[in-house]
């Protein structure tokens, strides 16, 4: 609704790319269809590079839809986030619990389970992504391990190691990777795994120089 209002207020010709990379749920009481999670970072980076080349709006729209269609994500939460205006956690998790498939705003996921090892968590997350991608799981990919804001970088790299091994065993080649707190949910502890199937054009645009608050390379 907010994006539609902004488009109407802009007075300009606007094309919309909907990111719906979350494989955790098809729909819920909090959403219509799939949710967008950390895959939006990959879509925006590639589209930003293409826009800097001067491409037209229709071309950018088609590219954005193609990148989104090649992208899948799933997240797990170890704690809730606390919205400052609310002053209390959005939801409650026991000290020995985690939410599998949580959205970045604290929306419910697939289920709540007892804490598990990084290996077990990675197996479930990779399994959900590769099952959804089915026969397309092969070739070069971007692997993004995204923290939700309250997860130490050391733990994110631990997840990167175990996730990468499982993806490579399934036939993927991790050509590009990114690890850190990028698409966050305030102080939530947890992370998401995002996989984007690469082609030559997408890889070139991903590698293009970028200089933003969060992403900086090639400049």
ZAKOLDREN-370858 format. One line per field, with one value per residue: x, z, y of N, C-alpha, C in turn. Coordinates in Angstrom, 1 decimal, decimal comma. Atoms other than C-alpha are relative to their C-alpha. Example, Ala and Ser with C-alpha at 12.3 -4.5 7.8 and 13.67 -1.06 7.14 Angstrom:
BEGIN
nX <- 0,9  -0,9
nZ <- 0,0  0,0
nY <- -1,2  -1,1
caX <- 12,3  13,7
caZ <- 7,8  7,1
caY <- -4,5  -1,1
cX <- 0,9  -0,8
cZ <- 0,0  0,8
cY <- 1,2  1,1
//
This chain:
BEGIN
nX <- 0,8  -0,9  -0,7  1,0  0,3  -1,2  0,0  1,0  -0,4  -1,3  0,3  -0,9  0,2  -0,7  0,2  -0,2  -0,5  0,4  -0,9  0,7  -1,0  0,1  0,6  0,6  1,5  0,6  0,9  0,2  0,9  -0,8  -0,5  0,7  -1,1  -1,2  -0,5  -1,3  -1,0  -1,3  -0,2  0,2  -1,4  -0,6  0,8  -0,3  -1,4  -0,1  0,8  -0,7  -1,1  0,6  0,5  -1,1  -0,3  1,0  1,1  1,3  0,8  0,5  -1,1  -0,3  1,1  -0,2  -1,2  0,4  0,8  -0,8  -0,8  0,8  0,4  -1,2  -0,4  0,8  -0,5  0,7  -0,6  0,4  -0,1  -0,3  0,7  0,8  -0,5  0,8  0,2  -0,1  1,3  0,7  -0,7  0,0  -0,3  1,1  0,5  -0,9  -0,7  -0,8  -1,5  -0,4  0,8  -0,2  1,1  -0,5  0,7  0,6  -0,1  -0,9  0,7  0,5  1,1  -0,2  -0,5  0,5  0,3  -0,9  -0,6  -1,1  -1,3  -0,7  -1,4  -0,1  0,1  1,4  0,8  -0,4  0,6  1,4  0,1  -0,5  1,0  1,2  -0,3  -0,2  1,2  0,8  -0,6  0,1  -1,1  -0,8  -1,1  -1,3  -0,7  -0,5  0,9  -0,4  0,5  0,1  0,4  0,4  0,4  1,2  -0,3  -0,5  -0,8  -1,4  -0,5  -0,7  1,1  0,4  -1,0  0,2  1,1  -0,5  -0,8  0,8  1,0  -0,7  -0,3  1,2  0,4  -0,9  0,3  1,3  -0,3  -0,2  -1,3  0,2  -0,8  0,0  0,6  0,0  0,4  0,1  1,3  0,4  1,5  0,1  1,3  -0,4  -0,9  0,3  -1,1  0,4  -0,6  0,7  -0,8  0,5  -0,7  0,4  -0,6  -0,7  -0,4  -1,1  0,4  0,2  -1,3  -0,7  0,7  -0,3  -1,4  -0,1  -0,3  1,1  -0,5  1,1  -0,3  -0,2  -0,8  -1,0  -1,1  -0,4  -0,1
nZ <- 0,0  -0,1  1,3  1,0  -0,3  0,4  1,5  0,4  -0,4  0,8  1,3  1,0  0,4  -0,9  0,1  -1,3  -0,1  -1,3  -0,4  -0,8  -0,1  -1,2  0,2  -1,3  0,1  1,2  -0,5  -1,4  -0,4  0,0  1,4  1,1  0,8  -0,6  -0,5  0,5  -1,1  0,3  1,4  0,5  0,2  1,2  1,0  0,0  0,4  1,5  0,8  -0,1  1,0  1,3  0,1  0,3  1,4  0,8  0,6  -0,1  -1,1  0,4  -0,1  -1,4  -0,5  0,4  -0,7  -1,4  -0,2  0,2  -1,2  -1,1  0,3  -0,2  -1,4  -1,1  -1,3  -1,2  -1,2  -1,3  -1,0  -1,3  -0,9  0,7  0,0  -0,9  0,7  -1,1  -0,4  -0,8  -1,3  -0,5  1,1  0,9  -0,4  -1,1  0,2  -1,1  0,1  0,7  1,2  1,2  1,0  1,4  1,1  -0,4  0,9  -0,6  -0,9  -1,1  0,3  -0,4  1,0  0,1  -1,3  -1,1  -0,4  -1,0  0,6  0,7  0,4  1,3  1,1  0,2  0,5  1,4  0,8  0,2  0,8  1,4  0,5  0,4  1,2  1,1  0,4  0,7  1,4  0,7  1,0  0,4  -1,0  0,6  0,6  -0,9  -0,8  -1,0  -1,3  -1,0  -1,4  -0,5  -1,4  -0,3  -0,7  -1,3  0,1  0,2  1,3  -0,2  0,1  1,4  0,8  -0,3  0,8  1,4  0,2  0,1  1,1  1,2  0,3  0,4  1,3  1,0  0,1  0,8  1,4  0,2  0,0  -0,6  0,7  -0,7  -1,3  -0,9  -1,4  -0,9  -0,4  1,0  0,0  -1,4  -0,7  -1,2  -0,8  0,1  0,2  1,0  1,3  1,1  1,2  1,3  1,2  1,3  1,2  0,8  1,4  0,2  -0,2  -1,4  -0,7  0,4  -0,7  -1,4  -0,2  0,4  -1,2  -0,8  -1,1  -0,8  -1,4  -0,4  0,9  0,6  0,6  1,4  0,2
nY <- -1,2  -1,2  -0,2  -0,4  -1,4  -0,7  -0,1  -1,0  -1,4  -0,4  -0,6  0,5  1,4  0,9  1,5  0,6  1,4  0,6  1,1  1,0  1,0  0,9  1,3  0,6  0,1  -0,5  -1,1  0,1  -1,1  -1,2  -0,3  0,6  0,6  0,1  -1,2  -0,4  -0,1  -0,6  0,0  -1,3  -0,6  0,4  -0,6  -1,5  -0,2  0,3  -1,0  -1,3  0,0  -0,1  -1,4  -0,9  0,2  -0,8  0,8  -0,5  0,5  1,3  0,9  0,2  0,8  1,4  0,5  0,2  1,2  1,2  0,2  0,5  1,4  0,8  -0,2  0,7  -0,3  0,5  -0,5  0,6  -1,0  0,5  -0,9  -0,9  -1,3  -0,9  -1,3  -1,0  -0,5  1,0  0,1  1,4  0,9  0,2  1,4  0,6  1,3  0,5  0,0  1,2  0,1  -0,9  -0,1  0,4  -0,6  -1,3  -1,2  -1,0  -0,9  0,8  0,8  1,5  0,8  1,3  0,6  -0,3  1,3  -0,2  -0,3  1,0  -0,4  -0,7  1,0  0,4  -1,1  -0,2  1,1  -0,3  -1,2  0,4  0,9  -0,8  -0,8  0,8  0,7  -1,0  -0,3  1,3  0,3  -1,2  -0,1  0,4  -1,2  -1,1  -0,7  -0,9  0,5  -1,0  0,3  -1,3  0,0  -0,8  -1,2  0,3  1,3  -0,3  0,3  1,3  1,0  0,0  0,7  1,4  0,5  0,0  1,2  1,2  -0,1  0,1  1,4  0,8  -0,5  0,5  1,4  0,2  -0,3  -1,5  -0,6  -1,3  -0,9  -1,3  0,2  -1,2  0,4  -1,1  -0,5  -0,9  -0,2  0,3  -0,2  -0,7  0,7  1,5  0,9  1,0  -0,3  0,6  0,5  -0,4  0,6  -0,5  0,7  -1,0  0,1  -0,9  -1,4  -0,3  0,0  -1,2  -1,1  0,1  -0,4  -1,4  -0,9  -0,5  -0,8  -0,3  0,2  1,5  0,8  -0,8  0,8  -0,5  -1,5
caX <- 0,0  2,8  4,7  1,5  0,8  4,4  4,0  0,8  2,3  5,5  3,7  6,1  6,0  6,9  7,4  7,2  9,3  7,9  10,5  9,0  12,0  10,9  10,3  9,1  5,4  3,3  0,8  -0,1  -2,3  0,5  1,0  -0,6  1,6  5,2  7,1  10,2  13,3  17,0  16,7  15,7  19,4  20,5  17,7  18,4  22,2  21,9  19,1  21,1  24,1  21,9  20,2  23,6  24,2  21,2  18,8  15,2  12,4  10,9  14,3  14,9  11,5  12,2  15,7  14,3  11,7  14,3  16,6  13,8  12,7  16,2  16,3  15,2  15,6  14,7  15,4  15,5  15,1  16,6  15,0  12,3  12,9  11,7  10,1  10,9  7,4  6,1  8,7  8,4  9,4  7,1  6,8  8,2  10,7  12,0  15,7  15,8  13,6  13,9  11,4  12,0  11,1  10,5  9,9  12,2  9,5  8,8  6,1  5,6  7,4  7,0  7,1  8,8  11,3  14,0  17,5  19,6  23,2  24,4  24,7  21,1  19,8  21,8  20,5  16,9  17,4  19,4  16,9  14,0  15,7  16,9  13,6  11,9  14,3  14,1  16,0  17,4  19,8  23,1  25,7  26,9  25,2  25,4  25,2  24,1  24,2  22,3  22,1  18,9  20,8  21,7  23,9  27,7  29,7  31,6  28,3  27,3  30,6  30,0  26,7  28,3  30,7  28,1  25,6  28,2  29,3  25,7  25,0  28,1  27,2  23,8  25,6  26,0  29,1  29,3  30,7  29,9  29,2  28,3  28,1  26,9  24,0  22,3  18,5  18,0  15,1  16,4  17,9  16,7  19,1  19,1  20,0  18,7  20,2  19,7  20,6  20,5  21,1  23,6  23,9  26,7  24,8  23,7  27,2  28,7  26,1  26,7  30,5  29,9  31,3  29,0  29,4  26,6  26,3  26,1  27,8  31,1  33,4  35,2  35,5
caZ <- 0,0  0,9  -2,3  -4,4  -2,6  -3,3  -7,0  -7,3  -5,5  -7,7  -10,8  -12,8  -14,8  -12,4  -12,8  -9,9  -9,2  -6,4  -4,5  -3,1  -2,4  0,9  0,6  4,2  3,5  0,5  2,4  6,0  8,0  7,7  3,9  0,5  -1,4  -0,7  1,4  0,3  2,6  2,0  -1,7  -2,2  -1,7  -4,6  -6,8  -5,9  -6,4  -9,9  -11,0  -9,6  -11,8  -14,8  -14,2  -14,1  -17,6  -18,7  -19,4  -20,0  -17,5  -19,4  -19,6  -15,9  -15,0  -17,0  -15,4  -11,9  -12,4  -13,8  -10,8  -8,4  -10,1  -9,7  -6,0  -2,9  0,8  4,2  7,7  11,3  14,4  17,8  19,4  18,5  17,6  19,8  17,9  19,9  19,8  21,2  23,9  24,1  21,9  18,9  19,9  22,6  22,2  24,9  25,6  24,0  21,0  17,5  14,8  11,4  8,4  10,2  8,2  8,7  10,6  13,0  11,0  11,9  10,0  9,4  13,0  16,3  17,4  20,0  19,3  17,0  15,9  13,0  10,9  11,5  10,9  7,6  6,4  6,9  5,3  2,3  1,9  1,7  -0,9  -3,1  -3,0  -4,1  -7,0  -7,9  -11,2  -11,5  -8,5  -10,4  -11,8  -10,4  -7,6  -5,3  -1,6  0,9  4,6  6,1  9,8  11,3  13,3  16,6  15,3  15,6  12,4  13,7  13,9  10,4  8,9  10,7  9,0  5,7  6,0  6,6  4,1  1,4  1,8  1,5  -1,5  -3,3  -2,5  -4,3  -7,5  -6,9  -7,5  -5,1  -7,5  -5,4  -1,7  0,9  4,7  7,2  8,7  5,7  5,6  9,3  11,8  14,5  17,3  16,2  16,6  13,7  10,0  6,6  3,6  0,1  -3,1  -6,5  -9,7  -11,8  -15,5  -17,1  -17,2  -13,6  -12,5  -14,4  -12,9  -9,4  -9,8  -11,1  -8,7  -5,9  -3,2  -0,7  3,1  3,2  0,0  -1,3  -3,8  -7,1  -6,3
caY <- 0,0  2,5  1,8  2,2  5,5  6,7  5,8  7,8  10,8  10,8  11,9  9,9  6,7  3,9  0,2  -2,1  -5,2  -7,3  -9,4  -12,6  -14,7  -16,3  -20,0  -20,4  -19,7  -19,3  -17,1  -16,3  -14,0  -11,4  -11,5  -12,2  -14,6  -15,0  -12,4  -10,5  -10,9  -10,5  -11,3  -7,7  -6,7  -8,7  -7,5  -3,8  -4,2  -5,7  -3,3  -0,3  -1,3  -1,7  1,7  3,4  2,0  4,1  1,3  2,0  1,4  -1,6  -3,3  -2,7  -4,1  -7,3  -7,7  -7,2  -9,8  -12,2  -11,7  -12,2  -15,4  -16,7  -15,9  -17,9  -17,2  -18,6  -17,2  -18,4  -16,2  -16,8  -13,8  -11,3  -7,7  -4,8  -1,9  1,3  2,6  -0,7  -1,0  -4,8  -7,8  -8,4  -12,1  -14,3  -17,1  -19,3  -19,4  -22,9  -22,1  -20,7  -19,7  -21,4  -19,3  -16,0  -12,8  -9,8  -7,9  -10,8  -12,5  -16,2  -18,8  -22,5  -23,6  -23,1  -25,7  -26,3  -24,9  -26,9  -27,0  -24,9  -28,1  -29,0  -25,5  -25,2  -28,6  -27,5  -24,0  -25,4  -28,2  -25,7  -23,6  -26,4  -28,2  -25,0  -24,4  -28,1  -28,9  -25,4  -26,1  -26,2  -23,8  -20,5  -18,8  -15,8  -16,9  -14,3  -15,0  -12,1  -11,3  -9,8  -7,2  -8,9  -11,8  -11,6  -11,7  -14,8  -16,7  -15,6  -16,9  -20,2  -20,5  -19,5  -22,4  -25,1  -23,7  -23,4  -27,0  -28,3  -26,1  -27,3  -30,9  -30,3  -29,1  -25,3  -23,3  -20,4  -17,8  -14,7  -14,4  -11,8  -12,2  -9,6  -7,7  -6,0  -6,6  -6,4  -6,4  -4,0  -6,1  -9,6  -12,4  -14,8  -15,0  -15,8  -17,7  -16,3  -18,1  -16,4  -18,5  -16,5  -15,9  -13,9  -10,7  -10,8  -11,7  -8,7  -6,3  -7,7  -7,1  -3,5  -0,8  0,2  2,9  2,9  2,9  -0,9  -2,1  -0,8  -2,5  -1,6  2,1
cX <- 0,9  0,7  -1,0  -0,3  1,2  0,0  -1,0  0,4  1,2  -0,4  0,8  -0,4  0,9  -0,3  0,4  0,6  -0,3  1,0  -0,8  0,8  -0,1  -0,7  -0,7  -1,5  -0,4  -0,9  -0,2  -1,0  0,7  0,3  -1,0  1,0  1,3  0,6  1,4  0,9  1,3  0,3  -0,1  1,4  0,6  -0,7  0,4  1,4  0,1  -0,8  0,7  1,1  -0,5  -0,6  1,1  0,6  -0,9  -1,1  -1,4  -0,8  -0,5  1,1  0,4  -1,0  0,2  1,2  -0,3  -0,8  0,8  0,9  -0,8  -0,4  1,1  0,5  -0,9  0,7  -0,8  0,8  -0,4  0,3  0,3  -0,6  -1,0  0,7  -0,9  -0,1  -0,1  -1,3  -0,8  0,6  0,1  0,2  -1,3  -0,7  0,9  0,5  0,7  1,5  0,5  -0,8  0,5  -1,2  0,6  -0,8  -0,6  0,2  0,9  -0,7  -0,6  -1,2  0,3  0,5  -0,6  -0,4  1,1  0,6  1,1  1,3  0,7  1,4  0,0  -0,1  -1,4  -0,8  0,3  -0,6  -1,5  -0,2  0,4  -1,0  -1,3  0,2  0,2  -1,2  -0,9  0,5  0,0  1,1  0,9  1,2  1,3  0,6  0,4  -1,1  0,6  -0,6  0,1  -0,4  -0,2  -0,4  -1,2  0,3  0,7  0,9  1,5  0,5  0,6  -1,0  -0,5  1,0  -0,1  -1,1  0,4  0,7  -0,8  -1,0  0,7  0,3  -1,2  -0,5  0,9  -0,2  -1,3  0,3  0,2  1,4  -0,1  1,0  0,2  -0,6  0,0  -0,5  0,0  -1,4  -0,4  -1,5  -0,4  -1,4  0,4  1,0  -0,2  1,2  -0,4  0,6  -0,9  1,0  -0,7  0,8  -0,6  0,7  0,5  0,0  1,1  -0,3  -0,2  1,3  0,8  -0,6  0,2  1,4  0,2  0,3  -1,2  0,6  -1,2  0,3  0,3  0,9  1,0  1,1  0,2  0,2  1,1
cZ <- 0,0  -1,3  -1,1  0,2  -0,5  -1,5  -0,5  0,3  -0,8  -1,2  -1,2  -0,5  0,8  -0,3  1,3  -0,1  1,4  0,4  0,9  0,1  1,1  -0,3  1,2  -0,1  -1,3  0,3  1,5  0,3  -0,1  -1,5  -1,0  -1,0  0,8  0,5  -0,7  1,2  -0,6  -1,5  -0,6  -0,2  -1,3  -1,2  -0,2  -0,5  -1,5  -0,8  0,1  -1,0  -1,4  -0,3  -0,3  -1,4  -0,9  -0,7  0,2  1,0  -0,3  0,2  1,5  0,7  -0,3  0,7  1,4  0,2  -0,2  1,2  1,1  -0,2  0,2  1,5  1,0  1,3  1,1  1,2  1,3  1,0  1,3  1,1  -0,8  -0,1  0,9  -0,8  1,1  0,4  0,8  1,4  0,5  -1,3  -0,8  0,3  1,0  -0,5  1,2  -0,2  -0,8  -1,3  -1,1  -0,9  -1,4  -1,0  0,4  -1,1  0,7  1,0  1,2  -0,4  0,2  -1,2  -0,1  1,3  1,0  0,6  1,0  -0,8  -0,5  -0,3  -1,3  -1,2  -0,3  -0,6  -1,5  -0,8  -0,3  -1,0  -1,5  -0,7  -0,5  -1,3  -1,2  -0,4  -0,8  -1,4  -0,8  -1,0  -0,3  1,0  -0,7  -0,6  1,0  0,7  0,8  1,3  0,9  1,3  0,7  1,5  0,2  0,9  1,4  0,0  -0,3  -1,3  0,0  -0,2  -1,5  -0,9  0,3  -0,8  -1,5  -0,3  -0,2  -1,1  -1,3  -0,3  -0,5  -1,4  -1,1  -0,2  -0,9  -1,5  -0,3  0,1  0,6  -0,6  0,7  1,4  0,8  1,4  0,8  0,3  -1,0  0,0  1,4  0,6  1,4  0,8  0,0  -0,1  -0,9  -1,3  -1,1  -1,0  -1,2  -1,1  -1,3  -1,1  -1,0  -1,5  -0,2  0,2  1,4  0,8  -0,3  0,7  1,5  0,3  -0,3  1,3  0,7  1,2  0,7  1,5  0,4  -1,0  -0,7  -0,6  -1,4  -0,1  1,0
cY <- 1,3  0,2  0,5  1,5  0,9  0,1  1,0  1,4  0,5  0,8  -0,4  -1,4  -1,0  -1,4  -0,6  -1,4  -0,5  -1,1  -0,9  -1,3  -1,0  -1,3  -0,6  -0,2  0,5  1,2  -0,2  1,1  1,4  0,4  -0,6  -0,5  0,0  1,4  0,3  0,1  0,5  0,0  1,4  0,7  -0,3  0,6  1,5  0,2  -0,1  1,1  1,4  0,1  0,2  1,4  1,0  -0,2  0,8  -0,8  0,6  -0,7  -1,5  -1,1  -0,3  -0,8  -1,5  -0,6  -0,2  -1,2  -1,3  -0,3  -0,6  -1,4  -1,0  0,0  -0,6  0,3  -0,7  0,5  -0,8  1,1  -0,7  0,9  0,9  1,3  0,9  1,3  1,1  0,5  -1,0  -0,2  -1,4  -0,9  -0,2  -1,4  -0,6  -1,4  -0,4  -0,1  -1,2  -0,2  0,9  -0,1  -0,3  0,7  1,3  1,1  1,0  1,0  -0,8  -0,8  -1,5  -0,7  -1,4  -0,6  0,5  -1,3  0,3  0,4  -1,2  0,4  0,7  -1,0  -0,3  1,2  0,2  -1,1  0,4  1,2  -0,3  -0,9  0,7  0,7  -0,9  -0,8  0,9  0,2  -1,3  -0,2  1,1  0,1  -0,6  1,3  1,0  0,7  1,2  -0,6  1,2  -0,5  1,3  -0,1  1,0  1,2  -0,3  -1,2  0,4  -0,5  -1,4  -1,1  -0,1  -0,7  -1,5  -0,6  0,0  -1,3  -1,2  0,1  -0,2  -1,5  -0,8  0,5  -0,6  -1,5  -0,3  0,4  1,5  0,3  1,4  1,0  1,3  -0,3  1,3  -0,4  1,3  0,4  1,1  0,3  -0,4  0,3  0,5  -0,9  -1,5  -0,8  -1,1  0,3  -0,6  -0,5  0,4  -0,6  0,6  -0,8  1,1  -0,3  1,0  1,5  0,4  0,0  1,3  1,2  -0,1  0,5  1,5  0,8  0,5  0,7  0,5  -0,1  -1,4  -0,7  1,0  -1,0  0,6  1,4  0,4
//
